[in-house]
Amino acid sequence: MKKIGVIGGMGALATVDLFSKIVTNTEAKCDQEHVHLLIDNNSCIPDRTAFILGIEGAKDPIDELVKSATRLKESGADILIMPCNTAHYFIDRIKEKVDIDFISMIETTVNVIKDKYPDSKNIAVVSTTGTKRTNLYENYLDKAGYTSIIFDEVLQSDIMSSIYDGVKKGKVIEYTYLFQSVVDRIESLGADIIISACTEIPILMSSVETSIPTVDPTLELALATIRYAKG
């Protein structure tokens, strides 16, 4: 079985969420049939969105990302995954320093939408402002013929508050009401699919109600990881 390296800590709950989804979705009759995961929960990685947005004092996360990638490769990882959508912006820079491949949660997610929802058109990418700014999902969606719904500043601000003030501070319950209003507004914009395009969003999404399909990139990354590990 292949060994999977996980660059974690972005944030810690998102890393736990990925780990849990890999374990619970693996068909295993004993411990030895589970995926061999090497997790580097690197809490020293600077905030990706702050750096991308050019916020004063924000540090480039590349050095810590490279340190994690190096540790994991030297520990025997065959491939790397990252439970952080925004961090995918740095993959090419990481690979310049460390000769190892990644399973992309973004590419995997868009391929799942193409397979499961071929008639969908309008996609709502619920993500950090950093992910939005880099067009990580939009580039893949545009190539696949989808339209990405544009959010106004208030809606995007409420998404960021749900992520940073809610999940990252361990206040999921307190921010459920706000995130429910986020989902309601997205529905009113005519979305066919919601992509939970920040690894904190699935944690919030499990606490709200929506009438339209949602795609969880963390889950899709977990499933892709299982397939790869088991060959």
Secondary structure per residue as TSV (DSSP state, phi and psi in degrees):
chain	resnum	aa	ss	phi	psi
A	1	M	-	360.0	140.6
A	2	K	-	-70.7	148.7
A	3	K	E	-95.0	132.6
A	4	I	E	-108.4	126.7
A	5	G	E	-97.3	131.4
A	6	V	E	-113.5	115.6
A	7	I	E	-84.2	101.0
A	8	G	E	-107.2	-169.2
A	9	G	-	89.4	11.7
A	10	M	S	-126.1	64.5
A	11	G	S	-99.5	-167.6
A	12	A	H	-64.9	-42.5
A	13	L	H	-64.7	-35.8
A	14	A	H	-65.3	-35.7
A	15	T	H	-67.5	-42.8
A	16	V	H	-61.5	-40.9
A	17	D	H	-60.9	-44.7
A	18	L	H	-64.3	-47.0
A	19	F	H	-55.5	-47.6
A	20	S	H	-60.3	-42.5
A	21	K	H	-70.8	-31.8
A	22	I	H	-66.9	-45.9
A	23	V	H	-65.5	-47.8
A	24	T	H	-73.4	-18.4
A	25	N	T	-102.1	3.6
A	26	T	S	-89.5	126.8
A	27	E	-	-79.6	103.7
A	28	A	-	-139.2	137.5
A	29	K	S	-102.1	-4.7
A	30	C	S	-159.4	169.8
A	31	D	G	-55.7	-38.8
A	32	Q	G	-71.0	-11.5
A	33	E	G	-95.0	1.2
A	34	H	S	-83.6	161.6
A	35	V	-	-68.9	136.0
A	36	H	E	-81.6	105.9
A	37	L	E	-109.2	134.6
A	38	L	E	-112.9	110.7
A	39	I	E	-108.5	123.0
A	40	D	E	-108.7	95.2
A	41	N	E	-81.0	76.2
A	42	N	-	-83.0	93.1
A	43	S	T	-76.3	-1.5
A	44	C	T	-87.5	-5.9
A	45	I	S	-68.0	120.3
A	46	P	-	-61.5	158.3
A	47	D	-	-61.3	124.2
A	48	R	H	-69.9	-43.2
A	49	T	H	-64.6	-43.3
A	50	A	H	-58.4	-41.2
A	51	F	H	-68.6	-45.3
A	52	I	H	-61.2	-38.3
A	53	L	T	-79.3	-6.9
A	54	G	T	72.2	29.4
A	55	I	-	-65.8	135.8
A	56	E	T	-56.6	129.9
A	57	G	T	88.0	-8.1
A	58	A	-	-69.3	138.2
A	59	K	-	-98.9	147.3
A	60	D	-	-68.6	123.2
A	61	P	T	-78.2	-3.7
A	62	I	H	-60.0	-39.6
A	63	D	H	-61.3	-45.0
A	64	E	H	-71.2	-35.4
A	65	L	H	-62.6	-41.7
A	66	V	H	-66.7	-39.5
A	67	K	H	-59.5	-44.2
A	68	S	H	-63.9	-46.7
A	69	A	H	-59.8	-41.1
A	70	T	H	-65.4	-46.2
A	71	R	H	-58.7	-43.0
A	72	L	H	-68.9	-42.3
A	73	K	H	-63.6	-44.7
A	74	E	H	-66.4	-20.5
A	75	S	T	-87.2	-1.6
A	76	G	T	107.7	8.6
A	77	A	-	-64.6	136.6
A	78	D	S	-88.4	-26.0
A	79	I	E	-157.5	159.7
A	80	L	E	-117.0	151.5
A	81	I	E	-134.8	155.8
A	82	M	-	-134.6	117.4
A	83	P	S	-79.8	59.9
A	84	C	-	-156.1	114.4
A	85	N	S	-63.2	-47.3
A	86	T	G	-61.8	-34.1
A	87	A	G	-64.1	-18.3
A	88	H	G	-64.5	-19.3
A	89	Y	G	-60.9	-25.5
A	90	F	G	-99.0	4.2
A	91	I	H	-58.9	-46.1
A	92	D	H	-61.0	-38.1
A	93	R	H	-68.7	-36.4
A	94	I	H	-64.2	-44.0
A	95	K	H	-68.7	-19.8
A	96	E	H	-67.3	-27.0
A	97	K	H	-101.3	-29.3
A	98	V	S	-129.6	123.1
A	99	D	-	-83.1	83.8
A	100	I	-	-156.4	148.9
A	101	D	-	-92.1	165.6
A	102	F	B	-124.4	150.0
A	103	I	-	-92.8	117.9
A	104	S	-	-83.7	121.3
A	105	M	H	-71.0	-24.4
A	106	I	H	-74.4	-51.0
A	107	E	H	-61.9	-41.2
A	108	T	H	-59.6	-43.7
A	109	T	H	-64.3	-45.5
A	110	V	H	-64.5	-37.7
A	111	N	H	-64.3	-35.6
A	112	V	H	-65.5	-41.6
A	113	I	H	-61.3	-42.6
A	114	K	H	-60.7	-38.5
A	115	D	H	-78.6	-43.1
A	116	K	H	-90.7	-28.6
A	117	Y	-	-130.6	63.1
A	118	P	T	-64.1	-21.9
A	119	D	T	-94.4	-1.0
A	120	S	-	-73.3	156.0
A	121	K	-	-133.4	-51.7
A	122	N	E	-97.0	117.6
A	123	I	E	-112.6	130.1
A	124	A	E	-100.7	113.8
A	125	V	E	-95.1	104.4
A	126	V	E	-92.7	105.7
A	127	S	-	-148.4	177.7
A	128	T	-	-69.3	161.9
A	129	T	H	-64.2	-29.9
A	130	G	H	-64.2	-44.6
A	131	T	H	-63.5	-40.7
A	132	K	H	-60.8	-45.7
A	133	R	H	-61.4	-33.8
A	134	T	H	-86.9	-7.9
A	135	N	T	57.5	33.2
A	136	L	H	-57.7	-48.4
A	137	Y	H	-80.5	-40.7
A	138	E	H	-58.1	-37.6
A	139	N	H	-62.3	-44.6
A	140	Y	H	-68.4	-41.1
A	141	L	H	-65.6	-42.0
A	142	D	H	-60.1	-43.6
A	143	K	H	-63.4	-29.8
A	144	A	T	-87.5	-0.5
A	145	G	T	89.7	17.4
A	146	Y	-	-98.6	159.6
A	147	T	E	-106.3	127.8
A	148	S	E	-91.7	124.2
A	149	I	-	-71.1	134.7
A	150	I	-	-90.5	131.1
A	151	F	-	-97.6	147.0
A	152	D	-	-80.0	172.7
A	153	E	H	-64.1	-35.5
A	154	V	H	-66.6	-45.4
A	155	L	H	-62.9	-44.9
A	156	Q	H	-64.8	-36.4
A	157	S	H	-63.9	-40.1
A	158	D	H	-68.6	-33.4
A	159	I	H	-64.2	-46.1
A	160	M	H	-62.8	-39.4
A	161	S	H	-65.0	-39.8
A	162	S	I	-61.5	-36.6
A	163	I	I	-76.2	-56.0
A	164	Y	I	-81.6	-41.4
A	165	D	I	-86.2	-22.6
A	166	G	I	-92.5	-84.7
A	167	V	G	-63.5	-47.5
A	168	K	G	-65.4	-19.8
A	169	K	G	-103.2	9.4
A	170	G	T	71.4	27.4
A	171	K	-	-117.7	51.6
A	172	V	T	-62.1	-47.6
A	173	I	G	-61.5	-42.2
A	174	E	G	-64.7	-25.6
A	175	Y	G	-105.8	10.1
A	176	T	H	-63.5	-41.3
A	177	Y	H	-62.7	-44.8
A	178	L	H	-62.7	-43.6
A	179	F	H	-70.0	-31.0
A	180	Q	H	-61.4	-39.6
A	181	S	H	-67.0	-33.6
A	182	V	H	-60.8	-48.7
A	183	V	H	-63.9	-40.6
A	184	D	H	-61.3	-42.2
A	185	R	H	-67.7	-36.8
A	186	I	H	-64.7	-40.3
A	187	E	H	-59.9	-40.2
A	188	S	H	-68.4	-17.0
A	189	L	T	-83.9	-2.0
A	190	G	T	88.3	26.4
A	191	A	-	-70.0	137.7
A	192	D	S	-91.0	-31.2
A	193	I	E	-140.8	141.9
A	194	I	E	-109.5	125.9
A	195	I	E	-98.5	122.1
A	196	S	E	-80.4	75.3
A	197	A	-	-88.6	27.4
A	198	C	S	-138.9	137.1
A	199	T	T	-67.7	-10.3
A	200	E	T	-83.1	-23.1
A	201	I	H	-64.2	-42.6
A	202	P	H	-57.4	-30.7
A	203	I	H	-65.8	-38.8
A	204	L	H	-74.6	-40.1
A	205	M	H	-60.9	-29.4
A	206	S	T	-69.0	-12.3
A	207	S	T	-105.3	-0.6
A	208	V	S	-121.3	172.3
A	209	E	-	-113.8	143.0
A	210	T	-	-150.2	149.3
A	211	S	S	-96.1	-2.1
A	212	I	S	-116.7	155.3
A	213	P	-	-63.1	144.6
A	214	T	E	-120.8	143.2
A	215	V	E	-114.7	128.0
A	216	D	-	-103.0	103.8
A	217	P	H	-59.8	-30.0
A	218	T	H	-64.1	-44.2
A	219	L	H	-64.1	-44.5
A	220	E	H	-65.6	-35.0
A	221	L	H	-66.2	-40.5
A	222	A	H	-60.1	-46.0
A	223	L	H	-65.4	-41.2
A	224	A	H	-65.1	-36.3
A	225	T	H	-65.3	-43.5
A	226	I	H	-60.3	-45.6
A	227	R	H	-60.0	-44.0
A	228	Y	H	-66.1	-45.7
A	229	A	H	-61.9	-37.0
A	230	K	T	-91.0	1.7
A	231	G	-	74.2	360.0
